[in-house]
Amino acid sequence: MRDGSPAPLLEIRDLHVHFPVGNNLLARNRRLLRAVSGVDLTLAEGECLSIVGESGCGKSTTALAVMGLQEPTSGDILFGGRSITGPDGPNRMERARIAQMVFQDPYASLNPRQTVHRSLAAPLRLHGTRTRSEIDDRVADILAKVGLLPEHANRFPHEFSGGQRQRIGIARALILDPRILMLDEPVSALDVSVRAQIINLLLDLQEDLSLSFVMISHDLGVVEHMSDRVAVMYFGQIVELGPWDAIFANPTHPYTRKLIATIPDPDTVLHPDRDRTAGAAPPPPAGYRFHPESVDRPDVYAVPAPSDLLEIGPGHFVRCAPG
Amino acid sequence: MTETPLLDLRNLHVGIPGQGASVDIVKDVGFTILPGEAFGLVGESGSGKSLTALSLIRLLKKPLAVSSGEILFKGDDLRGLSDKAMRRLRGDRIAMIFQEPMTALNPLKTVGRQIAEMFVLHRGMGWGEAQKLAIDALASVHVPAPEERVRAYPFQMSGGMRQRVMIAIALACDPDLLIADEPTTALDVTVQDEVLKLIAELCSARGTAVLLISHDLGVIANMCQRVGVMYQGRLVEERDTYDLFANPRHPYTRGLLGALPRLGSRHGAAGRQRLVDIDALIADKESLSQEFCFEPRNPVRDPRLRAGGGA
C-alpha cells in the first residue's frame, strides 16, 4: 500500500485491537470483540486523512491506539519509520510531542475548574519550560494562532461559547508543537456557522504549521471538504481507501456507496435526478462483509474471512469479497 | 392550494413575562401548515425553533410563556383551550417526537405498554385490546418481530429502534399534525436515512402534516415542501424549499448555505474554498440590521465580558 514516496510520517501496520467480553473470573470462554481487525494506513507529511464509518466501526479505537491510549493487541505503529508501540517505543513524554488529540465535545474536554492559562501551561511545565515569561509568551502565541485574545487566558471554560471552547481545545492540542493532530469529530457538536469557522481555522493551521491531520468523522460533507485521502471503515476493517476525489466520484464498495447515498444533501432538491452513487454498478458479489440488501450485521466476535484490498485506480483500494 | 390551513400561527411571541417590559425570545413568528404538508423550521441552536414548537402544544417550561399571538389549529385558537382540553388534543390530534429517544421514553415500562397507553387514554379501549393494536403499531414502523418486541424495555433496543417506537407512539392515534424536533440528530447517518424515510412514508400514507425542526439543511431539504429559516428568535425567510435553496433571499440564509460543506462543492485538488463565515458577514454590513432586522449576535456569554470582545 505504499506509493513509492519517501517514508510516510505515520504508518499503521496490520493493527488489531480485541477486547475480551464477559466476566468469567477464570478468563475462560471469554469471547473476543474484534474492534479493529487488520488495519493498514499511512499518513504522509502535511496530509489530511479521514476515517469515516458509523459508530462502533473501530475508527476511534484506531485513533486511540495511535495516541497510545489503547494498547494494540497486535500490529505495529511507526512514526518516521520508528515503532512507537511496545516496550522499546518512546515514553509518554516523547509521544506527547508526536500526536495530540482534539475531542468532539469542547464542553467535556476542558477542566471547568482551571483557567485557560492553567490548562495550556500544564503541558509546557511538564515538558520542561520553567520560566514564567516563557510560558506566558507561548500561551499568548498559541491563543493568537487559534483566533483568541491574550486576555482570554484568564477566563474559565464556562465563559466561552462552544466555538471558542473548541478553539481552546485546538490550542491545548497544539501547545507542544506536535506533528500530527488526531481530530475526533472536531466539529460535529457545533452549529453550522461556528462549524465553518472551525473548519477554516483547521485548514489555515494545517498550512501555517505544516501539520498532518487524521480526522475521524461521519459527516461526509466535512470529510469531502477537508481531506486529501479517505478511509472507509466497516466493522473493524478498511473497506475502501483512496484519494478524496476518487472516493466521492467513484465510490466502489457497496458500503461506501450506501454511506454516500444516505447523507441528507440539500442539493438533492435542486438536482433530484442526480445519482450520487455514480450510475448503475454491478451488484456486489455475495460474500462481502457488507451487503446492501442484507439486514444482518457482521459478527464482531468472528475472525473475518481473509480478503484483500484490490487496487482499482491510482491509490484507490477496495476490499474484495473473501474467498 | 387555497385550502384552509391546518395550523395558522400568527405573530407568536414567546418570552419571560416580567413586570412591565417582558423579554421576548421568539419574536413575531408566523407561518401556516396545510393539511398533509411537511413544513421545516431550520436554524442554529438558540434561534427559537424548539420554543416555537413547544409553545404550539403548551409544553413551555416556566418562566417561559407565550406573551402574544394566535395559534389557530383547524380554525380554533389553542391559547383559549383549557388545560384539560389541551391534554386531550396533545397526542391525539397533535403529536410530537423528540430528539433523544432514551430520555423521552419511560425506562420502567415496556414499549408495548407505552404505545397501548395512547389507545387507552385517547380511545377509551381496554388494555388487552390496546396491547394488540400496539403490536400492529410496532409492525407499521418496521420493528422486526413486533410480537416479541412489545415486551421489550427501551434499554434493550438500539437508538434507531427506540426512535421507531417514538414514531409508533406519536402516530398511534392518527394525528393531524406531527411535530418532529430534531428526530434523527442522535442517530448514525444510515439509521437517520431509514428513520426519515419511515416518517415521510407513514405521514404521506396517512395524510399527516409534519412540522420538522432541524439544524441540518440537508434533512430539511429532503423532507419538506416549505421551509422557514429562524435566526435570533425571528423567522427571517419562509419559502418553498426549491426556491430557498436555489435562490436564498435573506443574507442569513445565504450565509447558512455558504457555511455548509456540501457534497460535490469541492472542485479540483486545490479547490478547498473557505467556507462563509456568517459572523464576519454580519459584522461587515451594519446596514443589514435596518433592512432585515439582522443584528449581529454577541459571541461572549457573560455580559461582564462583552466589552472585551471575542472571536
Interface residues (C-beta under 8 A of the other chain):
Chain A: E54 S55 G147 L148 L149 E151 H152 R155 H158 E159 F160 S161 G163 Q164 R167 D191 V192 S193 R195 A196 Q197 I199 N200 L203 H218 D219 L220 G221 V222 E224 H225 M226 W244 D245 F248 K258 L259 I260 T262 I263 P264 D265 P266 D267 T268 V269 L270 R276 V295
Chain B: E44 S45 P144 D188 V189 T190 V191 Q192 D193 L196 H215 D216 L217 G218 V219 I220 A221 N222 T241 Y242 F245 A246 G255 L256 L257 G258 A259 L260 P261 R262 L263 G264 S265 R266 A269 R272 R274 L275 V276 D277 I278 D279 P299 V300 R301 D302 L305 G308 G309 G310 A311
